[in-house]
C-alpha cells in the first residue's frame, strides 16, 4: 500500500478524465495511489449509433471507455457502483426508481463508507454542492460522499468486517471563478450562449459561476495537459470532453491550476492557502486494520 492514497468519488464514466485528468496524472506521477468511485453506468449518455458497433448497450460502451481511461491514468482501483444514469433534472430518466438520483441516500452512503474503510484514503475528492453543473447524479454522489466521510470513522456505524477509518481531508472540486468568467467572455465573443452549453444545450455556465464555491487549494497541472487530453479522448462517445478547445500552450497560461474547496479540515480564512492536496497529511499514521 502506498504511503499516500487519494479517493475520487464521482458519478459517471468520463467525469474522472474530463474533470480531473490533469490532477490524476500529476499525483500518480508522484507515486500516489489514486482510486475512483464511479457511481453510475452512464447509460443515459448521448452516443452516436455507429459508436455502439461491438457493444450491447450504451453502458457497456461507456464502461469500456472508463476502463481504457483508468488504464491510461494508472488508477489503482475503480469501484463501479452500478446505478443507472439519471440524466438531467426534469428528464424522464431522472424519475427512474433505479437511477442514482432516486436511490436512497443511505444506500449510496453505505457503499461509499465501505470503500473508504477498505481503501483507507487520506484524501477524498467529490463534486461541490451544485454538482459541478447541476447534474442530479453529481449532487447525489456529493451528498453521499460528504455523509460517508463523517460516518466512516464512527464506530457506531457498522459495516461487515470493516473497522472505522478517518480520512484526513475532504475536498470539493471547483473551478476558480476567474477561469469560468474568462470562458463566458470568450463564448460571448464567439456568439455562443453560455447558458446553453454542451451537446444537448442543457448546461448553464452562468449558473455554474453563481454556484461556484470558494477555492482554497490550487494544484499546478501545467505539465499534465497531454495526459489529461489523452484520458479524455478515451471517452470518444462523449466527444472527448467538448467545450472550448485551445492549444496546450495557451491553456498552460490561461488555466494552469485545478481548484478545490477544502471542506475538512475547514480553512482558517476564505482564501487560497495551499498548493498540494496532501499538505499537512500524516502519511505515517497507523493503518486501521479490518475488524475481526
C-alpha positions as a Markdown table, in Angstrom:
| # | Residue | x | y | z |
|---|---|---|---|---|
| 1 | Unk | 0.0 | 0.0 | 0.0 |
| 2 | Unk | 1.4 | 3.4 | -1.0 |
| 3 | Unk | 2.0 | 6.0 | 1.8 |
| 4 | Unk | -0.3 | 8.4 | 0.1 |
| 5 | Unk | -3.8 | 7.5 | -1.1 |
| 6 | Unk | -6.4 | 9.6 | -2.9 |
| 7 | Unk | -10.0 | 8.6 | -3.5 |
| 8 | Unk | -12.1 | 10.5 | -6.1 |
| 9 | Unk | -15.9 | 9.9 | -5.7 |
| 10 | Unk | -17.7 | 10.9 | -9.0 |
| 11 | Unk | -20.8 | 9.9 | -10.8 |
| 12 | Unk | -20.2 | 9.0 | -14.5 |
| 13 | Unk | -17.7 | 7.2 | -16.7 |
| 14 | Unk | -15.8 | 10.3 | -18.1 |
| 15 | Unk | -16.1 | 12.6 | -15.0 |
| 16 | Unk | -12.7 | 11.5 | -13.9 |
| 17 | Unk | -11.0 | 12.3 | -17.1 |
| 18 | Unk | -12.9 | 15.4 | -18.2 |
| 19 | Unk | -12.8 | 16.9 | -14.7 |
| 20 | Unk | -9.6 | 15.8 | -13.1 |
| 21 | Unk | -7.4 | 14.3 | -15.8 |
| 22 | Unk | -4.6 | 16.7 | -15.1 |
| 23 | Unk | -4.7 | 16.3 | -11.3 |
| 24 | Unk | -4.8 | 12.5 | -11.5 |
| 25 | Unk | -1.8 | 12.4 | -13.9 |
| 26 | Unk | 0.2 | 14.6 | -11.6 |
| 27 | Unk | -0.4 | 12.7 | -8.4 |
| 28 | Unk | 0.1 | 9.3 | -10.0 |
| 29 | Unk | 3.4 | 10.5 | -11.4 |
| 30 | Unk | 4.3 | 11.5 | -7.8 |
| 31 | Unk | 3.7 | 8.0 | -6.5 |
| 32 | Unk | 0.2 | 8.5 | -5.0 |
| 33 | Unk | -2.3 | 5.7 | -5.2 |
| 34 | Unk | -5.3 | 7.3 | -6.9 |
| 35 | Unk | -8.6 | 5.4 | -6.9 |
| 36 | Unk | -12.0 | 6.2 | -8.3 |
| 37 | Unk | -15.7 | 5.6 | -7.4 |
| 38 | Unk | -17.9 | 5.7 | -10.5 |
| 39 | Unk | -21.4 | 5.7 | -9.2 |
| 40 | Unk | -23.4 | 5.1 | -12.5 |
| 41 | Unk | -23.0 | 3.1 | -15.7 |
| 42 | Unk | -23.5 | 6.2 | -17.9 |
| 43 | Unk | -26.4 | 4.6 | -19.9 |
| 44 | Unk | -28.2 | 7.9 | -20.5 |
| 45 | Unk | -25.3 | 9.5 | -22.3 |
| 46 | Unk | -25.9 | 10.6 | -25.8 |
| 47 | Unk | -24.0 | 8.3 | -28.2 |
| 48 | Unk | -23.8 | 8.2 | -32.0 |
| 49 | Unk | -25.3 | 4.9 | -33.2 |
| 50 | Unk | -22.2 | 3.9 | -35.1 |
| 51 | Unk | -20.1 | 4.0 | -32.0 |
| 52 | Unk | -22.2 | 1.1 | -30.5 |
| 53 | Unk | -20.8 | -1.3 | -33.0 |
| 54 | Unk | -19.4 | -4.2 | -30.9 |
| 55 | Unk | -21.2 | -3.2 | -27.8 |
| 56 | Unk | -24.5 | -4.5 | -26.4 |
| 57 | Unk | -25.5 | -1.2 | -24.8 |
| 58 | Unk | -24.5 | 2.4 | -24.1 |
| 59 | Unk | -23.5 | 1.4 | -20.6 |
| 60 | Unk | -21.2 | -1.3 | -22.0 |
| 61 | Unk | -19.5 | 1.2 | -24.3 |
| 62 | Unk | -19.1 | 3.8 | -21.7 |
| 63 | Unk | -17.7 | 1.5 | -19.0 |
| 64 | Unk | -15.2 | 0.1 | -21.6 |
| 65 | Unk | -14.2 | 3.7 | -22.2 |
| 66 | Unk | -13.7 | 4.2 | -18.5 |
| 67 | Unk | -11.6 | 1.1 | -18.3 |
| 68 | Unk | -9.3 | 2.5 | -21.1 |
| 69 | Unk | -9.0 | 5.8 | -19.3 |
| 70 | Unk | -8.3 | 4.2 | -16.0 |
| 71 | Unk | -5.5 | 2.1 | -17.5 |
| 72 | Unk | -4.0 | 5.2 | -19.2 |
| 73 | Unk | -4.2 | 7.2 | -16.0 |
| 74 | Unk | -2.9 | 4.3 | -13.9 |
| 75 | Unk | -5.7 | 4.4 | -11.4 |
| 76 | Unk | -5.1 | 1.9 | -8.6 |
| 77 | Unk | -8.8 | 0.9 | -8.1 |
| 78 | Unk | -12.0 | 1.7 | -9.9 |
| 79 | Unk | -15.2 | 1.0 | -7.9 |
| 80 | Unk | -18.3 | 0.8 | -10.2 |
| 81 | Unk | -21.4 | 1.1 | -8.1 |
| 82 | Unk | -23.7 | 0.3 | -11.0 |
| 83 | Unk | -26.6 | 2.7 | -10.5 |
| 84 | Unk | -28.4 | 3.9 | -13.6 |
| 85 | Unk | -27.6 | 7.3 | -15.0 |
| 86 | Unk | -30.3 | 9.8 | -14.1 |
| 87 | Unk | -29.9 | 12.3 | -16.8 |
| 88 | Unk | -30.6 | 16.0 | -16.2 |
| 89 | Unk | -33.2 | 17.4 | -13.9 |
| 90 | Unk | -36.7 | 17.1 | -15.3 |
| 91 | Unk | -35.9 | 14.3 | -17.7 |
| 92 | Unk | -38.0 | 11.0 | -17.6 |
| 93 | Unk | -34.8 | 9.1 | -16.8 |
| 94 | Unk | -34.4 | 11.1 | -13.6 |
| 95 | Unk | -37.7 | 9.6 | -12.4 |
| 96 | Unk | -36.5 | 6.0 | -12.8 |
| 97 | Unk | -36.5 | 4.4 | -9.4 |
| 98 | Unk | -33.3 | 2.5 | -10.2 |
| 99 | Unk | -31.3 | 5.6 | -11.1 |
| 100 | Unk | -28.8 | 7.2 | -8.7 |
| 101 | Unk | -30.9 | 10.3 | -8.2 |
| 102 | Unk | -33.8 | 8.2 | -6.9 |
| 103 | Unk | -31.7 | 5.8 | -4.8 |
| 104 | Unk | -32.0 | 6.3 | -1.0 |
| 105 | Unk | -29.0 | 8.3 | 0.1 |
| 106 | Unk | -28.4 | 5.9 | 3.0 |
| 107 | Unk | -27.8 | 3.1 | 0.4 |
| 108 | Unk | -25.3 | 5.1 | -1.6 |
| 109 | Unk | -23.6 | 6.4 | 1.5 |
| 110 | Unk | -23.1 | 2.8 | 2.9 |
| 111 | Unk | -21.4 | 1.8 | -0.3 |
| 112 | Unk | -19.0 | 4.8 | -0.1 |
| 113 | Unk | -18.3 | 4.1 | 3.6 |
| 114 | Unk | -17.4 | 0.5 | 2.9 |
| 115 | Unk | -14.9 | 1.7 | 0.2 |
| 116 | Unk | -13.4 | 4.3 | 2.4 |
| 117 | Unk | -12.9 | 1.9 | 5.3 |
| 118 | Unk | -11.3 | -0.7 | 2.9 |
| 119 | Unk | -9.1 | 1.6 | 0.9 |
| 120 | Unk | -8.2 | 4.0 | 3.7 |
| 121 | Unk | -7.5 | 7.1 | 1.7 |
| 122 | Unk | -6.1 | 10.1 | 3.5 |
| 123 | Unk | -7.7 | 12.5 | 1.0 |
| 124 | Unk | -11.1 | 12.4 | -0.6 |
| 125 | Unk | -12.5 | 14.5 | -3.5 |
| 126 | Unk | -16.1 | 14.8 | -4.7 |
| 127 | Unk | -18.2 | 17.4 | -6.5 |
| 128 | Unk | -19.3 | 20.7 | -5.0 |
| 129 | Unk | -22.8 | 21.1 | -3.7 |
| 130 | Unk | -24.1 | 22.2 | -7.1 |
| 131 | Unk | -22.7 | 19.0 | -8.6 |
| 132 | Unk | -20.3 | 21.0 | -10.9 |
| 133 | Unk | -23.0 | 21.9 | -13.4 |
| 134 | Unk | -26.2 | 20.9 | -11.6 |
| 135 | Unk | -26.4 | 17.3 | -12.7 |
| 136 | Unk | -28.5 | 15.3 | -10.2 |
| 137 | Unk | -26.1 | 12.3 | -10.2 |
| 138 | Unk | -23.3 | 14.7 | -9.3 |
| 139 | Unk | -25.3 | 16.1 | -6.5 |
| 140 | Unk | -26.3 | 12.6 | -5.3 |
| 141 | Unk | -22.8 | 11.3 | -5.0 |
| 142 | Unk | -21.6 | 14.5 | -3.5 |
| 143 | Unk | -24.1 | 14.2 | -0.7 |
| 144 | Unk | -23.4 | 10.6 | -0.1 |
| 145 | Unk | -19.7 | 11.1 | -0.1 |
| 146 | Unk | -19.8 | 14.0 | 2.3 |
| 147 | Unk | -22.0 | 12.0 | 4.7 |
| 148 | Unk | -19.8 | 8.9 | 4.3 |
| 149 | Unk | -16.7 | 11.0 | 5.1 |
| 150 | Unk | -18.1 | 11.5 | 8.6 |
| 151 | Unk | -19.7 | 8.1 | 9.1 |
| 152 | Unk | -16.6 | 6.1 | 8.1 |
| 153 | Unk | -14.9 | 7.0 | 11.4 |
| 154 | Unk | -18.0 | 6.4 | 13.5 |
| 155 | Unk | -17.6 | 3.1 | 15.5 |
| 156 | Unk | -21.4 | 3.0 | 15.9 |
| 157 | Unk | -21.8 | 2.7 | 12.1 |
| 158 | Unk | -21.3 | -1.0 | 11.4 |
| 159 | Unk | -20.1 | -2.4 | 8.1 |
| 160 | Unk | -19.4 | -6.1 | 7.7 |
| 161 | Unk | -15.8 | -6.9 | 8.6 |
| 162 | Unk | -14.5 | -3.3 | 8.3 |
| 163 | Unk | -13.3 | -1.2 | 11.2 |
| 164 | Unk | -13.8 | 2.6 | 11.4 |
| 165 | Unk | -11.3 | 4.8 | 9.5 |
| 166 | Unk | -10.9 | 8.5 | 9.5 |
| 167 | Unk | -9.7 | 10.2 | 6.2 |
| 168 | Unk | -7.8 | 13.4 | 6.9 |
| 169 | Unk | -9.1 | 15.7 | 4.2 |
| 170 | Unk | -12.2 | 16.3 | 2.2 |
| 171 | Unk | -12.3 | 18.5 | -0.9 |
| 172 | Unk | -15.0 | 19.6 | -3.4 |
| 173 | Unk | -13.8 | 20.1 | -6.9 |
| 174 | Unk | -14.2 | 23.6 | -8.2 |
| 175 | Unk | -13.1 | 25.9 | -11.0 |
| 176 | Unk | -11.8 | 29.3 | -10.0 |
| 177 | Unk | -14.4 | 31.9 | -10.8 |
| 178 | Unk | -12.0 | 33.9 | -12.9 |
| 179 | Unk | -11.5 | 30.9 | -15.2 |
| 180 | Unk | -15.2 | 30.5 | -15.6 |
| 181 | Unk | -15.7 | 34.2 | -16.3 |
| 182 | Unk | -13.0 | 34.1 | -18.9 |
| 183 | Unk | -14.7 | 31.2 | -20.6 |
| 184 | Unk | -18.0 | 33.1 | -20.6 |
| 185 | Unk | -16.4 | 36.2 | -22.1 |
| 186 | Unk | -14.8 | 34.1 | -24.9 |
| 187 | Unk | -18.1 | 32.3 | -25.6 |
| 188 | Unk | -19.9 | 35.6 | -25.9 |
| 189 | Unk | -17.2 | 36.9 | -28.3 |
| 190 | Unk | -17.8 | 33.8 | -30.4 |
| 191 | Unk | -21.5 | 34.4 | -30.4 |
| 192 | Unk | -22.2 | 31.4 | -28.2 |
| 193 | Unk | -24.8 | 31.5 | -25.4 |
| 194 | Unk | -23.1 | 30.5 | -22.2 |
| 195 | Unk | -26.4 | 29.4 | -20.7 |
| 196 | Unk | -26.8 | 26.7 | -23.4 |
| 197 | Unk | -23.6 | 24.7 | -23.4 |
| 198 | Unk | -23.0 | 21.1 | -24.3 |
| 199 | Unk | -24.3 | 18.8 | -26.9 |
| 200 | Unk | -27.8 | 19.0 | -25.6 |
| 201 | Unk | -27.6 | 22.7 | -24.7 |
| 202 | Unk | -28.6 | 21.9 | -21.1 |
| 203 | Unk | -25.5 | 23.2 | -19.3 |
| 204 | Unk | -25.7 | 26.8 | -17.9 |
| 205 | Unk | -22.3 | 28.3 | -17.4 |
| 206 | Unk | -23.8 | 31.4 | -15.7 |
| 207 | Unk | -25.4 | 29.1 | -13.1 |
| 208 | Unk | -22.1 | 27.3 | -12.6 |
| 209 | Unk | -20.4 | 30.6 | -11.8 |
| 210 | Unk | -23.2 | 31.6 | -9.4 |
| 211 | Unk | -22.9 | 28.3 | -7.6 |
| 212 | Unk | -19.1 | 28.1 | -7.5 |
| 213 | Unk | -17.7 | 27.8 | -4.0 |
| 214 | Unk | -14.6 | 29.4 | -2.6 |
| 215 | Unk | -11.3 | 27.9 | -3.7 |
| 216 | Unk | -8.8 | 27.2 | -1.0 |
| 217 | Unk | -6.4 | 24.9 | -2.9 |
| 218 | Unk | -4.8 | 25.3 | -6.3 |
| 219 | Unk | -3.0 | 22.4 | -8.0 |
| 220 | Unk | -0.5 | 23.2 | -10.7 |
| 221 | Unk | -1.2 | 20.8 | -13.6 |
| 222 | Unk | 0.7 | 22.6 | -16.4 |
| 223 | Unk | 2.9 | 19.6 | -17.1 |
| 224 | Unk | 0.0 | 17.2 | -17.4 |
| 225 | Unk | -2.3 | 18.6 | -20.2 |
| 226 | Unk | -1.1 | 15.9 | -22.7 |
| 227 | Unk | -2.0 | 13.1 | -20.2 |
| 228 | Unk | -5.3 | 14.9 | -19.5 |
| 229 | Unk | -6.2 | 15.1 | -23.2 |
| 230 | Unk | -5.2 | 11.5 | -23.8 |
| 231 | Unk | -7.5 | 10.3 | -21.0 |
| 232 | Unk | -10.4 | 12.5 | -22.2 |
| 233 | Unk | -10.0 | 11.1 | -25.7 |
| 234 | Unk | -10.7 | 7.6 | -24.3 |
| 235 | Unk | -14.3 | 8.8 | -23.9 |
| 236 | Unk | -14.8 | 9.3 | -27.6 |
| 237 | Unk | -18.6 | 8.6 | -27.4 |
| 238 | Unk | -18.9 | 11.8 | -25.2 |
| 239 | Unk | -17.0 | 14.0 | -27.7 |
| 240 | Unk | -13.7 | 13.9 | -25.8 |
| 241 | Unk | -14.9 | 16.5 | -23.3 |
| 242 | Unk | -16.4 | 19.0 | -25.8 |
| 243 | Unk | -16.4 | 22.6 | -24.7 |
| 244 | Unk | -13.8 | 25.2 | -25.6 |
| 245 | Unk | -10.6 | 23.9 | -27.2 |
| 246 | Unk | -7.3 | 25.8 | -27.1 |
| 247 | Unk | -3.7 | 24.7 | -27.9 |
| 248 | Unk | -2.0 | 23.3 | -24.8 |
| 249 | Unk | 0.5 | 26.2 | -24.8 |
| 250 | Unk | -2.4 | 28.6 | -24.4 |
| 251 | Unk | -4.1 | 26.5 | -21.7 |
| 252 | Unk | -1.0 | 26.4 | -19.7 |
| 253 | Unk | -1.2 | 30.2 | -19.5 |
| 254 | Unk | -5.0 | 30.6 | -19.1 |
| 255 | Unk | -5.8 | 27.6 | -16.9 |
| 256 | Unk | -2.6 | 26.4 | -15.1 |
| 257 | Unk | -4.4 | 25.2 | -12.0 |
| 258 | Unk | -7.2 | 23.0 | -10.9 |
| 259 | Unk | -9.1 | 24.4 | -7.9 |
| 260 | Unk | -10.6 | 22.8 | -4.8 |
| 261 | Unk | -12.7 | 23.8 | -1.9 |
| 262 | Unk | -11.4 | 22.4 | 1.4 |
| 263 | Unk | -14.3 | 21.2 | 3.4 |
| 264 | Unk | -12.4 | 19.3 | 6.1 |
| 265 | Unk | -10.4 | 20.5 | 7.9 |
| 266 | Unk | -12.2 | 23.8 | 7.5 |
| 267 | Unk | -9.9 | 26.6 | 6.3 |
| 268 | Unk | -9.0 | 29.4 | 8.8 |
| 269 | Unk | -9.7 | 32.0 | 6.1 |
| 270 | Unk | -11.6 | 32.3 | 2.9 |
| 271 | Unk | -8.6 | 32.4 | 0.6 |
| 272 | Unk | -6.1 | 30.1 | -1.2 |
| 273 | Unk | -3.8 | 28.8 | 1.4 |
| 274 | Unk | -2.3 | 25.6 | -0.1 |
| 275 | Unk | -0.9 | 24.1 | -3.3 |
| 276 | Unk | -0.9 | 20.4 | -2.5 |
| 277 | Unk | -3.8 | 18.1 | -1.5 |
| 278 | Unk | -1.5 | 16.3 | 0.8 |
| 279 | Unk | -0.3 | 19.4 | 2.6 |
| 280 | Unk | -0.4 | 18.6 | 6.4 |
| 281 | Unk | -1.3 | 15.0 | 5.8 |
| 282 | Unk | 0.2 | 12.5 | 8.2 |
| 283 | Unk | 1.3 | 9.6 | 5.9 |
| 284 | Unk | 2.8 | 7.6 | 8.9 |
| 285 | Unk | -0.5 | 7.2 | 10.7 |
| 286 | Unk | -1.2 | 3.6 | 11.9 |
| 287 | Unk | -3.5 | 2.0 | 9.4 |
| 288 | Unk | -6.8 | 0.8 | 10.8 |
| 289 | Unk | -7.0 | -3.0 | 10.4 |
| 290 | Unk | -10.1 | -4.9 | 9.5 |
| 291 | Unk | -12.3 | -5.7 | 12.4 |
| 292 | Unk | -12.5 | -9.4 | 13.4 |
